[in-house]
Amino acid sequence: MLPARERWELKRKAREAAARLEQQDEPPKAPLLLTGPTWFSFSFQKPLRGGQSNGTPFTINGQPLYLESPSLEEPDRADMEHEVKTAYTVWDCSLVLSKFLEHHSRSQPDSRFNIQGKRLIELGSGRGLVGLSAARLGANVTLTDLNSVVPTLKGIVALNGLEAGKSRTKSEGAVEDVVSLDWNKPIKIGKEFDIVLAADVVWVEALIRPLAKTIAAFCRPKTIAICAHQSRSTRGDAIFFDALEELSLKVERLPKNLLHPDFTKETIDVYIFKRR
Ligand SMILES: C[S@@+](CC[C@H](N)C(=O)[O-])C[C@H]1O[C@@H](n2cnc3c(N)ncnc32)[C@H](O)[C@@H]1O
């Protein structure tokens, strides 16, 4: 979690950038800074052996998921590009999407979202909360992000004992793979997936079309993509949804009452994309 002053500063810059964006037709010169994270702060820190969690842990199926530990090697973020830096924060969309998956695995209001035993890929995993949650809920998951993020992601998977091949309860799945996937480069993953997951991946305009193409590339006739999206600009949204339409994907915004009742937010929606 960023210090309060830094968070305040980020929010101020994002508000200014959003206001500038409203007034111009030209694309912004610099990426629009993300607002957030703003959720009630959970502790993602794994307590030291025998110790107690320092705060409210984030749980899936009653079990905490850990994204931080003194034993986890973290890269120096000082000189990182903005796009990569975002990978080291847990964004609100990932909480909404993780709890959405849990909600549907428990009460199954819509069987399309039952992920038990299914093969999933997550795009732009960041700290991996969504993919780890899916594995906890019984899916076989591939996490992806930029190459430089992969070592930390692998460490986080191990922190939770969710690597493939580890013995665990019958209902749990696993993280089968953590691989480098840059939306701007050709895709080298040969597998097919039942579900594509993505949380908070639409913000830098230059990345929106490559992202849409990547989603489309993984969408086979029966695949669905489930995407938690926080709107940051009307133009960014328009580029994204137009690109998906052009790529022959049908876009469905889910009604808020299909989300976990305790994990909804006015500015966040869950979308389903599917081949026409
Ligand atoms: C706002 S973060 C969201 C992270 C995570 N999904 C969450 O919600 O907490 C955006 C993610 O996109 C990844 N990303 C940025 N540029 C990318 C690219 N060209 N290809 C693939 N992933 C990229 C970042 O590394 C980061 O993990």
The ligand as an SDF file (V2000), in Angstrom:
LIG
                    3D

 27 29  0  0  0  0  0  0  0  0999 V2000
   -3.6580   -1.6180  -13.2260 C   0  0  0  0  0  0  0  0  0  0  0  0
   -2.6740   -3.0550  -13.1990 S   0  0  0  0  0  0  0  0  0  0  0  0
   -3.8340   -4.2950  -12.7730 C   0  0  0  0  0  0  0  0  0  0  0  0
   -3.1990   -5.4260  -12.0380 C   0  0  0  0  0  0  0  0  0  0  0  0
   -4.1740   -6.4800  -11.4900 C   0  0  0  0  0  0  0  0  0  0  0  0
   -4.9390   -7.0850  -12.5490 N   0  0  0  0  0  0  0  0  0  0  0  0
   -5.1030   -5.8570  -10.4650 C   0  0  0  0  0  0  0  0  0  0  0  0
   -6.2640   -5.5870  -10.7940 O   0  0  0  0  0  0  0  0  0  0  0  0
   -4.6770   -5.6690   -9.3160 O   0  0  0  0  0  0  0  0  0  0  0  0
   -2.3540   -3.3570  -14.9380 C   0  0  0  0  0  0  0  0  0  0  0  0
   -1.5180   -4.6020  -15.2350 C   0  0  0  0  0  0  0  0  0  0  0  0
   -1.2520   -4.6610  -16.6440 O   0  0  0  0  0  0  0  0  0  0  0  0
    0.0970   -5.0670  -16.8240 C   0  0  0  0  0  0  0  0  0  0  0  0
    0.5840   -4.5730  -18.1310 N   0  0  0  0  0  0  0  0  0  0  0  0
    0.9580   -3.3230  -18.4720 C   0  0  0  0  0  0  0  0  0  0  0  0
    1.3570   -3.2720  -19.7420 N   0  0  0  0  0  0  0  0  0  0  0  0
    1.2270   -4.5290  -20.2390 C   0  0  0  0  0  0  0  0  0  0  0  0
    1.5030   -5.1230  -21.5060 C   0  0  0  0  0  0  0  0  0  0  0  0
    1.9890   -4.4150  -22.5270 N   0  0  0  0  0  0  0  0  0  0  0  0
    1.2560   -6.4400  -21.6510 N   0  0  0  0  0  0  0  0  0  0  0  0
    0.7770   -7.1680  -20.6130 C   0  0  0  0  0  0  0  0  0  0  0  0
    0.4990   -6.6770  -19.3890 N   0  0  0  0  0  0  0  0  0  0  0  0
    0.7340   -5.3570  -19.2020 C   0  0  0  0  0  0  0  0  0  0  0  0
    0.8360   -4.4110  -15.6680 C   0  0  0  0  0  0  0  0  0  0  0  0
    2.0970   -5.0010  -15.4470 O   0  0  0  0  0  0  0  0  0  0  0  0
   -0.1770   -4.6130  -14.5470 C   0  0  0  0  0  0  0  0  0  0  0  0
    0.0010   -5.8390  -13.9090 O   0  0  0  0  0  0  0  0  0  0  0  0
  1  2  1  0
  2  3  1  0
  2 10  1  0
  3  4  1  0
  4  5  1  0
  5  6  1  0
  5  7  1  0
  7  8  2  0
  7  9  1  0
 10 11  1  0
 11 12  1  0
 11 26  1  0
 12 13  1  0
 13 14  1  0
 13 24  1  0
 14 15  1  0
 14 23  1  0
 15 16  2  0
 16 17  1  0
 17 18  1  0
 17 23  2  0
 18 19  1  0
 18 20  2  0
 20 21  1  0
 21 22  2  0
 22 23  1  0
 24 25  1  0
 24 26  1  0
 26 27  1  0
M  CHG  2   2   1   9  -1
M  END
$$$$
